[in-house]
């Protein structure tokens, strides 16, 4: 199966999965892309993003700001800014 066929198959599966989870759903092509696929993509990427953030925090490149009663926020560690720029330029 070629890359394009594999992509179509993956998108088809995502659409069908969404419809199984939301059997009354109905939308335009734009709506399917914006709502159905984006929602599923975000959910599937959440764990990967969380793992990546944990690594960046552990290495001190990103700072975690824990806020009582709320979700943590993250930002670049200004003390490591030049190091980060150098890594990205490589």
C-alpha positions in Angstrom: 0.0 0.0 0.0 1.4 3.4 -1.0 1.7 6.4 1.4 -1.4 8.0 -0.1 -3.5 4.9 0.2 -2.3 4.4 3.8 -3.2 8.0 4.6 -6.7 7.5 3.1 -7.2 4.3 5.0 -6.1 6.0 8.3 -8.5 9.0 7.7 -11.3 6.6 6.8 -10.8 4.7 10.0 -10.8 8.0 12.0 -14.1 9.1 10.4 -15.7 5.7 11.0 -14.5 5.7 14.6 -16.0 9.1 15.1 -19.3 8.0 13.6 -19.4 5.0 15.9 -18.8 7.2 18.9 -21.3 9.8 17.7 -24.0 7.9 15.7 -26.1 11.0 15.2 -23.3 13.2 13.8 -23.7 14.9 10.5 -21.5 17.6 9.1 -19.9 19.2 6.0 -16.4 18.4 4.8 -15.1 21.5 6.6 -16.9 20.5 9.7 -15.6 16.9 9.5 -12.1 18.2 9.3 -12.5 20.9 11.9 -14.5 19.0 14.5 -14.4 15.3 13.9 -10.8 14.7 12.9 -9.3 17.5 14.9 -11.0 16.2 18.1 -9.7 12.6 17.5 -6.3 13.8 16.5 -6.0 16.0 19.7 -7.0 13.1 21.9 -4.6 10.7 20.3 -1.7 13.2 20.5 -2.3 14.2 24.2 -0.2 11.3 25.6 2.6 12.0 23.2 2.6 15.7 24.0 2.5 15.0 27.7 5.5 12.7 27.5 7.4 15.2 25.4 6.7 18.0 27.9 7.8 15.8 30.8 11.1 15.1 29.1 11.6 18.9 28.4 10.8 19.7 32.0 13.1 17.0 33.3 16.0 18.4 31.2 15.3 21.9 32.4 14.5 23.3 29.0 10.9 24.0 29.8 9.6 25.3 33.2 6.3 23.9 34.7 4.2 26.4 36.6 1.9 24.5 38.9 -1.2 26.5 39.8 -3.3 25.4 42.7 -6.7 24.2 41.6 -5.8 24.5 37.9 -3.7 22.8 35.3 0.0 23.5 35.1 1.3 25.8 32.4 4.6 25.5 30.6 7.1 28.0 29.3 10.6 28.2 28.0 13.4 28.3 30.6 14.9 31.7 29.9 18.2 30.6 31.4 18.5 27.9 28.7 17.2 30.0 25.8 20.5 30.2 23.9 21.1 26.5 24.4 17.7 25.7 23.0 18.3 28.0 20.0 21.6 26.3 19.3 19.9 22.9 19.5 17.2 23.9 17.1 19.7 25.4 14.6 21.7 22.2 14.3 
